[in-house]
Amino acid sequence: MSQITPPSEVNKISKKISDKQQKFAGSPKKATTHVNQNEDLIFEKSSPGKKAYRLAELDVPAVDAASLLGAAARTDLGVMPELSEIEIIRHFTRLSTWNYAIDLGMYPLGSCTMKYNPRINELVSRLEGIADAHPYQPESLSQGCLGIMKVLSDALVEITGMDTITLQPAAGAHGEFTGILLARAYHEAKGNPRKKILIPDSAHGTNPATAAVCGYEVANLKSNAQGMVDVAELERLVDEDTAALMLTNPSTIGVFESEIHKIADVLHAKGALLYMDGANMNALCGKTRPGDFGVDVMHLNLHKTFSTPHGGGGPGSGPVACKKILEPFLPTPVLVTRADGTLGLEYNRPQTVGRVRAFYGNFGMFVRALAYILANGPDGLRQTTEDAVLNANYIRAKLSDTFELPYKAPSLHEVVFSDKRQAKNGVKTGDMGKRLIDYGFHAYTVSFPLVVPGAMMIEPTESESREELDLLIDALKQIAREAEENPELVQTAPHTTRAQRLDETTAARKPVLRWKAPAASTPVAVDSAAKEW
């Protein structure tokens, strides 16, 4: 990696950028931006009549598509982009080079665990017998794939201290949904589904959304001065109408719930369940097990803790592990070992919540996660956790004199600062996150958790070296100096990107989610040769 520019030089560069902006702000002349600097939408690059590919001449008897499809047969393709092959290749290749990825640099997004995705995972997942397997294969031809699911399930049960697991859920929020469905089914089987779910004020937003979708009222549980669950408040709120507490541990401020055993006891005394959001399991893996401190049901994020691809949208995987009391309600099919020793899928489960995912889950992620677990082994997983915690605390120690630290409790895998000092000069967390882009880093998580005004949430994971952490620390210290000496520079960042500040308010309130064709656009006609199959 290239050496970071000294702070003094960065300051000079920043001043030059600012001077240039002021110089050209009112200039009537502006150079035309070349396509290589800012790519148009593929629809905007379209030119009528261009084709990237032509089908070979039909060499089998023709069949009239309209006679097969009836009213479903299209007469045109709508306003579709028309480009040559090389234009398409260049368009998507250019866009790919503008992406930020974990393979390019550190991703300090808090509450995301953006760790490196080991290449051995990708190699294993592409093995022919794995990559070409089909979910409709009979069980007799799927023993290898089912075996992967079995070994992974056993490993995750051991890691979490739970009794059983389903691999079906597609990602974290889907795992939450599945877990709360299990809790609801459990209470319904006892004759009372109960009415409310307790959720701490520091929780992920998906927690209250999940509770609402599952038919529950949400009761807010305030944190204490240390950022942990206020146990006295919990005792006041929990009653016979409480179905569960949805708790992230460690919490979204990176702090472990020191009274977790008491929290579990308070809930269980009233017949309520303890659901754990496993988003931050990277702080616990190999060190402690949720099942041992009273958790009844939890989800895991394979795309966080267990290194499956995360950036770029996934796909995720959110297995749900639970105690024996919830096993009858697991989604079907359930992976079982038959009397003859073969593996199979059991569908006849009278109390099941039903299927929650097509087929059996994101199988490719199972392969990658298992490769990660087996490559590390118990000692390696424990070391991974220790390194993640060490890295977060190194950042905390180096930056605590620069940014406000809202809570004094020990940090685990991530650290949350506040923009309180910089806000006095009008510089907010979002400004500093954008300025960090100019230094070659992805921004940290801004303004979350909501219990910390102006939150700056940083999670380095175990992947980063001390040298990389020092680069981030130096950049953030320089930005803090800029916030004091030249706040406008930070307030108008980023300065080095193809797109500058966007209208975030309008984008959030009036999102444009699909391209709309200009009124003069002509639909692309279906090629006459394509009308016959």
PATOR-49071 format. One line per 2 residues: number of its first residue (from 1); for each residue x, y, z of C-alpha. Coordinates in steps of 0.25 Angstrom, whole numbers, plus 5000, padded with zeros to 4 digits. Example, Ala and Ser with C-alpha at 12.3 -4.5 7.8 and 13.67 -1.06 7.14 Angstrom:
! residues 2
1) 5049,4982,5031 ~ 5055,4996,5029
END
This chain:
! residues 533
1) 5000,5000,5000 ~ 5005,5014,4997
3) 5010,5023,5008 ~ 5000,5033,5014
5) 5002,5047,5010 ~ 5008,5055,5022
7) 4997,5063,5029 ~ 5004,5076,5025
9) 5004,5072,5011 ~ 4989,5068,5012
11) 4986,5081,5017 ~ 4992,5088,5005
13) 4985,5079,4996 ~ 4972,5082,5003
15) 4974,5097,5002 ~ 4977,5096,4987
17) 4964,5088,4985 ~ 4956,5099,4993
19) 4963,5110,4985 ~ 4960,5103,4972
21) 4945,5102,4976 ~ 4944,5117,4980
23) 4951,5121,4967 ~ 4942,5113,4958
25) 4929,5115,4966 ~ 4924,5126,4958
27) 4931,5123,4944 ~ 4921,5122,4932
29) 4931,5113,4925 ~ 4932,5098,4929
31) 4939,5087,4922 ~ 4930,5076,4918
33) 4931,5064,4927 ~ 4936,5052,4919
35) 4929,5038,4920 ~ 4941,5032,4927
37) 4939,5042,4938 ~ 4924,5040,4940
39) 4916,5029,4934 ~ 4902,5031,4929
41) 4891,5021,4932 ~ 4891,5010,4921
43) 4878,5015,4917 ~ 4884,5028,4914
45) 4895,5022,4905 ~ 4885,5015,4897
47) 4884,5017,4882 ~ 4873,5011,4873
49) 4876,4999,4865 ~ 4889,4995,4872
51) 4890,4980,4876 ~ 4900,4973,4884
53) 4896,4959,4880 ~ 4889,4952,4870
55) 4883,4938,4871 ~ 4888,4927,4861
57) 4878,4923,4850 ~ 4867,4914,4854
59) 4871,4900,4851 ~ 4858,4893,4858
61) 4844,4894,4854 ~ 4838,4907,4857
63) 4827,4909,4867 ~ 4818,4921,4868
65) 4821,4928,4881 ~ 4807,4935,4881
67) 4800,4922,4880 ~ 4807,4917,4892
69) 4807,4929,4901 ~ 4794,4936,4896
71) 4792,4949,4902 ~ 4805,4948,4910
73) 4813,4949,4897 ~ 4820,4962,4896
75) 4819,4971,4883 ~ 4831,4980,4888
77) 4841,4980,4899 ~ 4837,4993,4905
79) 4848,5004,4905 ~ 4860,4995,4907
81) 4875,5000,4905 ~ 4881,4997,4891
83) 4896,4996,4891 ~ 4907,4989,4884
85) 4915,4978,4892 ~ 4927,4986,4894
87) 4919,4998,4899 ~ 4912,4989,4909
89) 4925,4983,4914 ~ 4932,4996,4916
91) 4920,5002,4923 ~ 4919,4991,4934
93) 4935,4990,4934 ~ 4936,5005,4937
95) 4925,5004,4948 ~ 4932,4992,4954
97) 4945,5000,4955 ~ 4938,5011,4963
99) 4933,5002,4974 ~ 4939,5002,4988
101) 4941,4988,4993 ~ 4948,4981,5004
103) 4959,4976,4994 ~ 4963,4991,4992
105) 4963,4996,5006 ~ 4958,4996,5020
107) 4943,4997,5022 ~ 4941,5003,5036
109) 4926,5002,5036 ~ 4921,5000,5050
111) 4911,4989,5053 ~ 4914,4982,5040
113) 4927,4974,5042 ~ 4932,4976,5028
115) 4944,4966,5029 ~ 4952,4960,5018
117) 4946,4949,5010 ~ 4957,4938,5009
119) 4959,4933,4995 ~ 4959,4919,5000
121) 4944,4920,5002 ~ 4942,4924,4988
123) 4950,4913,4983 ~ 4943,4902,4991
125) 4929,4908,4987 ~ 4933,4907,4972
127) 4936,4892,4973 ~ 4928,4885,4962
129) 4920,4876,4971 ~ 4916,4888,4980
131) 4914,4899,4970 ~ 4906,4890,4960
133) 4897,4884,4970 ~ 4882,4886,4969
135) 4872,4887,4980 ~ 4862,4878,4973
137) 4872,4866,4973 ~ 4867,4854,4980
139) 4873,4852,4994 ~ 4881,4840,4989
141) 4889,4849,4980 ~ 4890,4861,4990
143) 4897,4854,5002 ~ 4910,4862,5000
145) 4902,4876,5000 ~ 4893,4871,5012
147) 4906,4867,5019 ~ 4911,4881,5018
149) 4899,4886,5024 ~ 4900,4876,5035
151) 4914,4879,5039 ~ 4911,4894,5038
153) 4899,4893,5047 ~ 4906,4885,5057
155) 4918,4895,5057 ~ 4908,4907,5059
157) 4901,4900,5070 ~ 4914,4897,5077
159) 4918,4911,5075 ~ 4905,4917,5081
161) 4902,4907,5092 ~ 4889,4905,5086
163) 4882,4891,5084 ~ 4877,4892,5069
165) 4877,4901,5057 ~ 4871,4904,5044
167) 4879,4910,5032 ~ 4867,4915,5024
169) 4867,4930,5027 ~ 4873,4938,5016
171) 4879,4949,5024 ~ 4879,4956,5038
173) 4865,4963,5038 ~ 4860,4950,5032
175) 4866,4942,5043 ~ 4860,4952,5053
177) 4846,4949,5047 ~ 4848,4934,5047
179) 4853,4935,5062 ~ 4841,4943,5066
181) 4831,4934,5059 ~ 4837,4922,5067
183) 4835,4930,5080 ~ 4820,4933,5075
185) 4818,4919,5072 ~ 4823,4915,5085
187) 4814,4924,5093 ~ 4802,4920,5085
189) 4804,4906,5088 ~ 4804,4909,5102
191) 4790,4916,5100 ~ 4794,4931,5100
193) 4802,4937,5089 ~ 4805,4950,5098
195) 4804,4964,5093 ~ 4817,4971,5093
197) 4832,4970,5091 ~ 4842,4978,5099
199) 4853,4985,5090 ~ 4865,4994,5096
201) 4866,5008,5091 ~ 4880,5004,5085
203) 4875,4993,5076 ~ 4876,4992,5061
205) 4863,4997,5054 ~ 4860,4984,5049
207) 4857,4979,5063 ~ 4844,4987,5065
209) 4840,4985,5050 ~ 4841,4970,5052
211) 4833,4970,5065 ~ 4822,4978,5058
213) 4822,4969,5045 ~ 4820,4957,5055
215) 4808,4964,5061 ~ 4814,4970,5074
217) 4813,4983,5081 ~ 4827,4989,5083
219) 4831,4994,5097 ~ 4844,5003,5098
221) 4854,4999,5108 ~ 4863,5010,5112
223) 4878,5009,5114 ~ 4885,5013,5127
225) 4897,5023,5128 ~ 4906,5012,5123
227) 4899,5009,5111 ~ 4894,4995,5116
229) 4880,4990,5119 ~ 4874,4997,5131
231) 4870,4984,5139 ~ 4861,4991,5149
233) 4853,4997,5137 ~ 4853,4983,5131
235) 4847,4977,5143 ~ 4836,4988,5143
237) 4832,4986,5128 ~ 4832,4971,5127
239) 4819,4964,5131 ~ 4811,4952,5126
241) 4808,4959,5113 ~ 4822,4960,5109
243) 4826,4950,5099 ~ 4841,4953,5098
245) 4852,4963,5099 ~ 4860,4965,5086
247) 4874,4968,5091 ~ 4887,4971,5083
249) 4899,4966,5091 ~ 4909,4973,5091
251) 4900,4985,5088 ~ 4901,4994,5077
253) 4910,5003,5085 ~ 4920,4991,5086
255) 4918,4988,5100 ~ 4915,4975,5107
257) 4903,4974,5115 ~ 4909,4971,5129
259) 4896,4967,5135 ~ 4892,4957,5124
261) 4889,4946,5134 ~ 4880,4954,5142
263) 4873,4959,5130 ~ 4870,4945,5126
265) 4865,4941,5139 ~ 4856,4953,5140
267) 4850,4949,5126 ~ 4849,4934,5129
269) 4842,4937,5143 ~ 4830,4943,5135
271) 4830,4932,5124 ~ 4836,4942,5114
273) 4848,4938,5104 ~ 4861,4944,5102
275) 4864,4946,5087 ~ 4878,4951,5083
277) 4881,4958,5071 ~ 4894,4952,5067
279) 4899,4963,5058 ~ 4911,4965,5068
281) 4915,4951,5070 ~ 4929,4954,5064
283) 4932,4959,5078 ~ 4928,4946,5085
285) 4931,4935,5076 ~ 4940,4925,5083
287) 4940,4933,5096 ~ 4926,4931,5101
289) 4913,4925,5097 ~ 4899,4931,5097
291) 4892,4918,5101 ~ 4901,4918,5113
293) 4896,4932,5118 ~ 4881,4930,5116
295) 4878,4932,5102 ~ 4866,4924,5096
297) 4867,4927,5082 ~ 4876,4936,5073
299) 4880,4938,5059 ~ 4894,4938,5053
301) 4900,4946,5041 ~ 4909,4937,5033
303) 4912,4949,5024 ~ 4918,4956,5037
305) 4924,4947,5047 ~ 4927,4936,5037
307) 4933,4943,5026 ~ 4923,4941,5014
309) 4922,4952,5004 ~ 4916,4965,5010
311) 4919,4977,5002 ~ 4911,4979,4989
313) 4899,4973,4995 ~ 4902,4959,4999
315) 4895,4950,4998 ~ 4894,4948,5013
317) 4890,4937,5021 ~ 4883,4937,5035
319) 4882,4924,5042 ~ 4874,4923,5054
321) 4879,4915,5066 ~ 4869,4912,5078
323) 4867,4903,5090 ~ 4860,4890,5091
325) 4847,4896,5095 ~ 4846,4903,5081
327) 4850,4891,5073 ~ 4836,4886,5069
329) 4833,4900,5063 ~ 4845,4900,5053
331) 4843,4903,5039 ~ 4842,4891,5029
333) 4848,4884,5024 ~ 4857,4880,5035
335) 4870,4873,5033 ~ 4870,4859,5040
337) 4879,4847,5040 ~ 4871,4835,5036
339) 4872,4821,5043 ~ 4881,4816,5032
341) 4891,4827,5034 ~ 4887,4835,5022
343) 4883,4850,5023 ~ 4869,4854,5019
345) 4859,4865,5019 ~ 4847,4864,5028
347) 4834,4871,5024 ~ 4824,4865,5034
349) 4825,4875,5046 ~ 4811,4878,5051
351) 4815,4890,5059 ~ 4825,4896,5049
353) 4824,4911,5046 ~ 4825,4906,5031
355) 4835,4909,5021 ~ 4842,4923,5021
357) 4851,4922,5009 ~ 4851,4915,4996
359) 4858,4902,4996 ~ 4868,4901,5008
361) 4874,4915,5009 ~ 4886,4921,5002
363) 4895,4909,5001 ~ 4907,4915,4995
365) 4908,4923,5007 ~ 4908,4911,5016
367) 4920,4905,5008 ~ 4928,4918,5010
369) 4924,4919,5025 ~ 4928,4905,5027
371) 4941,4906,5020 ~ 4944,4918,5029
373) 4941,4911,5042 ~ 4949,4898,5038
375) 4961,4907,5033 ~ 4961,4914,5047
377) 4957,4903,5056 ~ 4954,4906,5071
379) 4967,4913,5074 ~ 4966,4921,5061
381) 4952,4926,5064 ~ 4956,4930,5078
383) 4968,4937,5073 ~ 4959,4944,5062
385) 4950,4950,5073 ~ 4962,4954,5082
387) 4968,4962,5070 ~ 4955,4968,5066
389) 4954,4974,5080 ~ 4968,4978,5081
391) 4967,4986,5068 ~ 4955,4993,5073
393) 4961,4997,5086 ~ 4974,5001,5079
395) 4965,5011,5071 ~ 4958,5015,5084
397) 4971,5018,5091 ~ 4977,5026,5080
399) 4965,5035,5077 ~ 4959,5037,5091
401) 4966,5050,5092 ~ 4961,5055,5078
403) 4946,5051,5079 ~ 4936,5050,5090
405) 4934,5036,5096 ~ 4920,5036,5101
407) 4921,5023,5109 ~ 4933,5019,5118
409) 4929,5004,5119 ~ 4940,4995,5112
411) 4938,4993,5097 ~ 4938,4980,5090
413) 4938,4979,5075 ~ 4934,4993,5071
415) 4935,5007,5077 ~ 4925,5018,5077
417) 4930,5033,5077 ~ 4922,5046,5077
419) 4924,5058,5068 ~ 4921,5067,5080
421) 4934,5074,5080 ~ 4934,5076,5065
423) 4919,5080,5065 ~ 4923,5093,5072
425) 4929,5098,5059 ~ 4917,5093,5051
427) 4924,5080,5046 ~ 4915,5068,5048
429) 4918,5053,5047 ~ 4913,5052,5033
431) 4922,5063,5029 ~ 4934,5056,5035
433) 4930,5042,5029 ~ 4929,5049,5015
435) 4943,5055,5017 ~ 4949,5042,5020
437) 4945,5038,5006 ~ 4956,5048,5001
439) 4966,5041,5009 ~ 4963,5028,5002
441) 4955,5021,5013 ~ 4940,5017,5013
443) 4932,5025,5023 ~ 4929,5019,5037
445) 4915,5017,5041 ~ 4909,5031,5043
447) 4898,5035,5053 ~ 4896,5021,5059
449) 4892,5016,5069 ~ 4882,5027,5071
451) 4884,5027,5086 ~ 4897,5035,5083
453) 4895,5048,5077 ~ 4905,5050,5065
455) 4910,5036,5066 ~ 4923,5031,5059
457) 4922,5016,5059 ~ 4935,5009,5055
459) 4937,4994,5054 ~ 4951,4990,5049
461) 4949,4975,5050 ~ 4961,4965,5052
463) 4965,4967,5037 ~ 4973,4980,5038
465) 4987,4981,5042 ~ 4993,4992,5052
467) 4999,4999,5040 ~ 4985,5000,5033
469) 4978,5005,5046 ~ 4989,5015,5048
471) 4986,5021,5034 ~ 4971,5022,5038
473) 4975,5028,5051 ~ 4984,5039,5045
475) 4973,5042,5035 ~ 4962,5044,5045
477) 4972,5053,5054 ~ 4975,5061,5041
479) 4960,5063,5039 ~ 4958,5067,5053
481) 4969,5078,5051 ~ 4962,5082,5038
483) 4949,5083,5046 ~ 4955,5093,5055
485) 4964,5101,5046 ~ 4955,5100,5033
487) 4942,5095,5036 ~ 4936,5099,5022
489) 4946,5089,5016 ~ 4940,5077,5023
491) 4925,5082,5022 ~ 4927,5082,5007
493) 4934,5069,5006 ~ 4936,5060,4998
495) 4944,5067,4988 ~ 4951,5056,4980
497) 4939,5048,4976 ~ 4932,5048,4963
499) 4919,5052,4970 ~ 4919,5063,4981
501) 4909,5066,4991 ~ 4895,5060,4988
503) 4881,5065,4992 ~ 4880,5054,5003
505) 4867,5059,5008 ~ 4860,5059,4995
507) 4866,5045,4992 ~ 4860,5040,5005
509) 4846,5046,5004 ~ 4844,5045,4989
511) 4853,5033,4984 ~ 4854,5031,4969
513) 4855,5016,4969 ~ 4854,5013,4954
515) 4858,5020,4941 ~ 4846,5027,4934
517) 4847,5028,4919 ~ 4846,5042,4912
519) 4833,5044,4906 ~ 4839,5043,4892
521) 4845,5029,4894 ~ 4840,5018,4884
523) 4838,5004,4889 ~ 4848,4993,4884
525) 4841,4984,4874 ~ 4842,4969,4876
527) 4851,4964,4865 ~ 4842,4956,4855
529) 4851,4944,4856 ~ 4850,4944,4871
531) 4835,4942,4870 ~ 4837,4928,4866
533) 4843,4918,4876
END
